[in-house]
C-alpha cells in the first residue's frame, strides 16, 4: 500500500544487530554520547578494549530486593509502578512448556529462510554500540529545534547541540524535555541544520505513564522505545546513580521475522490507532507494517517471556553481570517489542553502558554464549494481559518506588 494514510506510521525494517564477528572488529569505535552528564554519559574510553571475562565468584543469589530504593527519577527509571515494564511476574503466571511451539521456536539454534532455501545460525546479543536508543536530557537554555516528519507533522523541542542518533540504519534518538517527564522519540533522525531535524517517525511519551500505545512510541510494538532498555546507571558502578547492579524492570527483546507471528489483516491502522495487521498481543498495539509479507513464526509481538522460577539461575555458569540480566528476566520478564535482523535475538542497552560490562555479558570472545544460555531457559507466559499483568496473582517483589 502506498497511500499516505496507510504509511503514516510505517516502521523501518532494518532493526539489525552486529554479528559477534562485526562487533569484535568494531571495539575501538566509541558509543554514541548521551546528554545527562554523570548519569547518561558516553562509555569511558578506558573501557573500549574487551577484557577477558572474570571467573564468576560464588556470591549470594542476585535478587530484585537486594537494596532499597526510596524514590526514582522518571528520566532514569521511567513509567508508572503499574506499567507492565515495572510489574513483576506474578504467582498466577502460566508458562508454556519448554517444548511448546513458541518456546521451542525461541530456543532454535538456527532458522530457515522463509522460502527454505537457506538458514541462519542464531546469535543472542545486546544492541548497545549500534541499533540502540540514546537518551539526551534537554535544558531550557538548549536550542529550540524543529523536527519534521512527512507523516507525523512537526514538533518544536529543546535539544542539546550534542544530541546524536544511534549508530545503525534506524538512527533512533530520544530527547527528554526540560520538565524531566516528557520524552520525544525519533526514528530515522537526521540533522539538517543547527535548529532543524527530520525524522521518519515522532512520538511523544509521558515518562510517568504506562509507556504503552497505541501510537505512543517508535518501536514496532507501538509503545515507548525506552521501555525495557538497560541503563548505564543500573550496571556501571562508577555512575553516581548506581545502586547494586540489580535490574528492577522487565527488559525489551527483539526477534527475527522467522520467530514472529502474523495471523491476518492488511497493513494499516484502525480509528484508535491499533495496527490492522494482526498477530500481536497486549501490551503491543501493532507490529511491523510489512509483517504480512515478512513474519513467518508463531511468537506474537508483545509476548512476555520469562525464566521459570524452577530454574536456579546461580547454576547456569553465568558471570555476575549476566546473572543480573537473567534474574531480571526471571523476576520481571522480557517483552517482545521489535524485529531484529535474521540470525539474531537481541536485548537492548543504552550506548553509554561500559564496554567492560558489555563484553562480560556477551561472554568469552564476544560470542554471545552467556546470552544464548539465558535464551535457552526462557519460555512464553501465556496468560499475561491488561487484567493479569505478568500472569496476575501475588507479587514476590515490591512495586517500583514513587517518583521524586
GIBEL-V358530 format. One record per pair of residues at least 4 apart in sequence whose C-alpha atoms are under 7 Angstrom apart, sorted by sequence separation. I is the first residue (numbers start at 0). J is the second residue. D is the distance in whole Angstrom. If there is no record, write none. Layout:
((I;J;D) (I;J;D))
This chain:
((1;5;7) (2;6;6) (3;7;6) (17;21;6) (18;22;6) (19;23;6) (20;24;6) (21;25;6) (22;26;6) (35;39;5) (36;40;5) (72;76;6) (73;77;4) (78;82;6) (81;85;7) (82;86;6) (88;92;7) (95;99;6) (98;102;6) (99;103;6) (100;104;6) (101;105;6) (102;106;6) (103;107;6) (111;115;5) (112;116;6) (126;130;6) (127;131;5) (137;141;6) (148;152;5) (158;162;7) (166;170;6) (175;179;6) (176;180;7) (191;195;6) (192;196;7) (206;210;7) (211;215;6) (212;216;7) (217;221;7) (218;222;6) (230;234;7) (231;235;6) (254;258;6) (255;259;7) (268;272;5) (269;273;5) (279;283;6) (286;290;7) (289;293;6) (290;294;5) (298;302;7) (306;310;7) (317;321;6) (318;322;6) (319;323;6) (320;324;7) (321;325;6) (322;326;6) (323;327;6) (324;328;6) (325;329;6) (326;330;6) (327;331;6) (328;332;4) (339;343;6) (348;352;7) (352;356;7) (353;357;7) (354;358;6) (355;359;6) (356;360;6) (357;361;6) (358;362;6) (361;365;5) (362;366;6) (367;371;6) (368;372;6) (369;373;6) (370;374;6) (371;375;6) (372;376;7) (373;377;7) (383;387;5) (384;388;5) (387;391;4) (0;5;7) (1;6;7) (17;22;6) (34;39;6) (35;40;6) (71;76;6) (73;78;7) (80;85;6) (81;86;6) (97;102;5) (98;103;5) (112;117;6) (126;131;6) (147;152;6) (148;153;6) (165;170;5) (176;181;5) (190;195;6) (191;196;5) (216;221;6) (217;222;7) (218;223;7) (236;241;6) (254;259;7) (268;273;5) (269;274;6) (279;284;7) (317;322;5) (327;332;7) (328;333;6) (339;344;7) (361;366;6) (362;367;6) (383;388;5) (33;39;5) (34;40;6) (80;86;7) (97;103;6) (111;117;6) (112;118;5) (147;153;4) (164;170;5) (165;171;5) (175;181;6) (176;182;6) (190;196;4) (204;210;7) (215;221;6) (216;222;4) (217;223;6) (218;224;5) (232;238;5) (235;241;6) (268;274;5) (269;275;6) (279;285;6) (339;345;7) (361;367;4) (362;368;5) (383;389;5) (33;40;5) (95;102;7) (111;118;4) (146;153;6) (147;154;7) (164;171;5) (165;172;6) (175;182;4) (189;196;5) (190;197;7) (214;221;5) (215;222;5) (216;223;4) (217;224;6) (267;274;6) (268;275;5) (279;286;6) (358;365;6) (361;368;7) (362;369;5) (383;390;4) (32;40;6) (33;41;6) (110;118;5) (111;119;6) (145;153;7) (146;154;5) (164;172;5) (174;182;6) (175;183;6) (188;196;7) (189;197;5) (213;221;6) (214;222;7) (215;223;6) (216;224;6) (232;240;5) (233;241;6) (267;275;5) (361;369;6) (382;390;5) (32;41;4) (109;118;7) (110;119;5) (145;154;6) (146;155;6) (163;172;7) (173;182;7) (174;183;5) (188;197;6) (189;198;6) (212;221;5) (213;222;7) (232;241;5) (233;242;7) (266;275;6) (267;276;7) (360;369;7) (361;370;6) (31;41;6) (109;119;5) (110;120;7) (145;155;5) (173;183;6) (174;184;7) (188;198;4) (211;221;7) (212;222;5) (234;244;5) (265;275;6) (266;276;5) (274;284;6) (312;322;7) (30;41;6) (109;120;4) (144;155;5) (145;156;7) (173;184;4) (187;198;5) (188;199;7) (204;215;6) (211;222;4) (233;244;5) (264;275;6) (265;276;5) (273;284;5) (274;285;4) (30;42;6) (108;120;6) (109;121;5) (143;155;6) (144;156;5) (172;184;6) (173;185;6) (186;198;6) (187;199;5) (203;215;7) (204;216;7) (210;222;6) (211;223;6) (233;245;7) (264;276;4) (273;285;6) (274;286;7) (108;121;5) (143;156;6) (144;157;6) (172;185;5) (185;198;6) (186;199;6) (202;215;6) (210;223;5) (233;246;6) (263;276;6) (264;277;6) (312;325;7) (143;157;5) (144;158;6) (171;185;6) (172;186;7) (186;200;5) (202;216;5) (263;277;5) (286;300;6) (142;157;6) (143;158;7) (171;186;5) (185;200;6) (186;201;7) (202;217;6) (262;277;5) (276;291;7) (141;157;6) (142;158;6) (158;174;7) (170;186;6) (171;187;6) (172;188;7) (185;201;5) (201;217;7) (210;226;7) (261;277;6) (262;278;5) (141;158;6) (142;159;7) (169;186;6) (170;187;5) (171;188;6) (184;201;6) (185;202;7) (200;217;6) (261;278;5) (283;300;6) (139;157;7) (141;159;5) (169;187;5) (170;188;6) (183;201;7) (184;202;5) (260;278;5) (283;301;5) (138;157;7) (157;176;7) (183;202;6) (184;203;6) (204;223;7) (280;299;6) (282;301;6) (27;47;6) (137;157;6) (183;203;5) (279;299;5) (280;300;6) (281;301;6) (26;47;6) (137;158;5) (182;203;6) (183;204;6) (227;248;7) (278;299;5) (279;300;4) (280;301;5) (308;329;7) (26;48;6) (137;159;6) (182;204;5) (227;249;5) (228;250;6) (266;288;6) (278;300;7) (279;301;6) (280;302;6) (306;328;6) (307;329;6) (181;204;6) (182;205;6) (227;250;4) (228;251;6) (266;289;7) (305;328;5) (306;329;5) (164;188;6) (181;205;5) (182;206;7) (227;251;4) (305;329;5) (180;205;6) (181;206;6) (226;251;7) (180;206;5) (135;162;6) (180;207;7) (305;332;5) (304;332;5) (305;333;6) (261;290;6) (303;332;6) (304;333;5) (261;291;6) (303;333;6) (304;334;6) (133;164;7) (186;217;6) (303;334;5) (133;165;6) (184;216;7) (185;217;7) (302;334;6) (303;335;7) (132;165;6) (184;217;6) (261;294;6) (301;334;6) (302;335;5) (131;165;6) (260;294;6) (261;295;7) (301;335;5) (130;165;6) (259;294;5) (260;295;6) (300;335;6) (301;336;6) (129;165;6) (130;166;6) (259;295;6) (260;296;5) (300;336;6) (129;166;5) (130;167;5) (137;174;7) (256;293;6) (257;294;6) (258;295;7) (259;296;5) (260;297;4) (128;166;7) (129;167;5) (134;172;6) (135;173;6) (136;174;6) (137;175;6) (139;177;6) (256;294;5) (257;295;5) (258;296;4) (259;297;6) (260;298;5) (130;169;6) (132;171;6) (133;172;5) (134;173;5) (135;174;5) (136;175;5) (137;176;5) (138;177;5) (256;295;6) (257;296;5) (258;297;6) (259;298;5) (260;299;5) (320;359;7) (321;360;5) (132;172;6) (133;173;6) (134;174;6) (135;175;6) (136;176;7) (137;177;5) (256;296;7) (258;298;6) (259;299;6) (320;360;6) (259;300;7) (321;369;7) (325;373;6) (145;194;6) (146;195;6) (147;196;6) (148;197;6) (151;200;6) (144;194;4) (145;195;5) (146;196;5) (147;197;5) (148;198;5) (151;201;6) (143;194;7) (144;195;5) (145;196;6) (146;197;5) (147;198;6) (148;199;6) (142;194;7) (146;198;7) (148;200;6) (317;369;6) (148;201;7) (214;272;6) (213;272;5) (213;273;6) (222;283;7) (221;283;6) (220;283;5) (221;284;5) (220;284;6) (221;285;6) (220;285;5) (219;285;7) (220;286;5) (219;286;5) (219;287;5) (306;376;6) (211;282;7) (213;284;5) (306;377;5) (212;284;6) (305;377;5) (306;378;6) (304;377;6) (305;378;6) (304;378;5) (305;379;6) (304;379;4) (305;380;7) (303;379;6) (304;380;6) (246;323;7) (303;380;6) (245;323;6) (246;324;7) (249;327;6) (250;328;7) (248;327;7) (249;328;6) (220;300;6) (247;327;6) (220;301;6) (246;327;6) (252;333;6) (249;331;5) (250;332;7) (251;333;5) (252;334;6) (253;335;6) (256;338;7) (248;331;6) (249;332;5) (250;333;5) (251;334;5) (252;335;5) (253;336;6) (254;337;7) (255;338;5) (249;333;5) (250;334;6) (251;335;6) (252;336;6) (253;337;5) (254;338;5) (255;339;5) (251;336;6) (253;338;5) (254;339;5) (255;340;6) (256;341;7) (253;339;5) (255;341;5) (255;343;6) (255;344;7) (254;344;5) (253;344;6) (254;345;7) (253;345;5) (252;345;6) (253;346;7) (252;346;5) (251;346;6) (251;347;6) (30;128;5) (33;133;6) (34;134;7) (35;135;6) (33;134;6) (34;135;4) (35;136;6) (31;133;7) (33;135;5) (34;136;5) (281;384;6) (74;179;6) (74;180;7) (73;180;7) (16;126;6) (16;130;7) (15;130;7) (14;130;7) (220;336;5) (219;336;6) (220;337;6) (235;352;7) (218;336;7) (219;337;5) (229;347;6) (230;348;6) (231;349;7) (235;353;7) (218;337;6) (228;347;5) (229;348;4) (230;349;6) (228;348;5) (229;349;6) (231;351;6) (228;349;7) (231;352;5) (230;352;7) (82;209;5) (78;206;5) (79;207;5) (77;206;5) (78;207;5) (79;208;5) (77;207;6) (78;208;5) (79;209;6) (32;163;7) (78;209;5) (31;163;7) (74;206;7) (78;210;6) (73;206;6) (31;165;6) (73;207;6) (8;150;7) (84;226;6) (7;150;4) (84;227;6) (7;151;7) (113;257;7) (110;257;7) (105;258;7) (104;258;7) (13;168;6) (14;169;6) (13;169;7) (85;248;5) (84;248;6) (85;249;6) (84;249;5) (66;243;7) (63;245;6) (113;295;7) (63;247;6) (8;200;7) (39;231;6) (38;232;6) (101;297;6) (101;298;6) (38;238;6) (37;238;6) (38;239;7) (37;239;7) (38;240;7) (10;219;6) (131;347;6) (133;349;6) (131;348;7) (132;349;6) (133;350;6) (131;349;6) (132;350;7) (124;343;7) (126;345;6) (131;350;6) (122;342;6) (123;343;6) (124;344;6) (125;345;5) (126;346;6) (127;347;6) (121;342;4) (122;343;5) (123;344;5) (124;345;5) (125;346;5) (126;347;5) (127;348;5) (119;341;7) (120;342;6) (121;343;5) (122;344;6) (123;345;6) (124;346;6) (125;347;5) (126;348;6) (127;349;6) (128;350;5) (119;342;5) (121;344;7) (125;348;7) (127;350;5) (124;361;7) (88;330;6) (87;330;6) (88;331;5) (124;367;6) (87;331;4) (88;332;7) (123;367;6) (86;331;6) (122;367;6) (124;370;6) (123;370;6) (123;371;5) (60;313;6) (5;266;7) (5;267;5) (55;317;7) (61;323;6) (55;318;5) (54;318;7) (55;319;6) (61;326;7) (106;374;7) (106;375;5) (102;378;5) (10;287;6) (102;379;6) (10;288;6) (101;379;7) (9;288;6) (97;378;6) (95;378;6) (94;378;7) (95;379;5) (94;379;6) (95;380;6) (94;380;5) (95;381;6) (93;380;6) (94;381;6) (92;380;6) (93;381;6) (93;382;6) (92;382;6) (92;389;6) (93;390;6) (92;390;4) (91;390;5) (92;391;6) (89;389;5) (91;391;5) (88;389;4) (89;390;5) (90;391;7) (91;392;5) (87;389;6) (88;390;6) (89;391;5) (90;392;5) (86;389;7) (89;392;5) (90;393;5) (89;393;5) (90;394;6) (49;354;7) (50;355;7) (83;388;6) (89;394;5) (49;355;6) (88;394;7) (46;353;6) (47;354;5) (52;359;5) (87;394;6) (46;354;5) (42;351;5) (46;355;5) (49;358;6) (87;396;7) (41;351;4) (42;352;6) (43;353;7) (52;362;7) (40;351;6) (42;353;5) (52;363;6) (39;351;6) (42;354;7) (51;363;7) (85;399;6) (33;351;7) (80;398;6) (31;350;6) (32;351;7) (80;399;5) (30;350;5) (31;351;7) (30;351;6) (16;339;7) (14;338;6) (15;339;5) (16;340;6) (14;339;5) (15;340;4) (14;340;6) (13;340;7) (16;343;7) (71;400;6) (73;402;7) (70;400;5) (71;401;6) (72;402;6) (69;400;6) (70;401;5) (71;402;5) (72;403;6) (64;396;7) (68;400;7) (70;402;5) (71;403;5) (63;396;7) (70;403;5) (23;365;7) (19;365;6) (19;366;5))
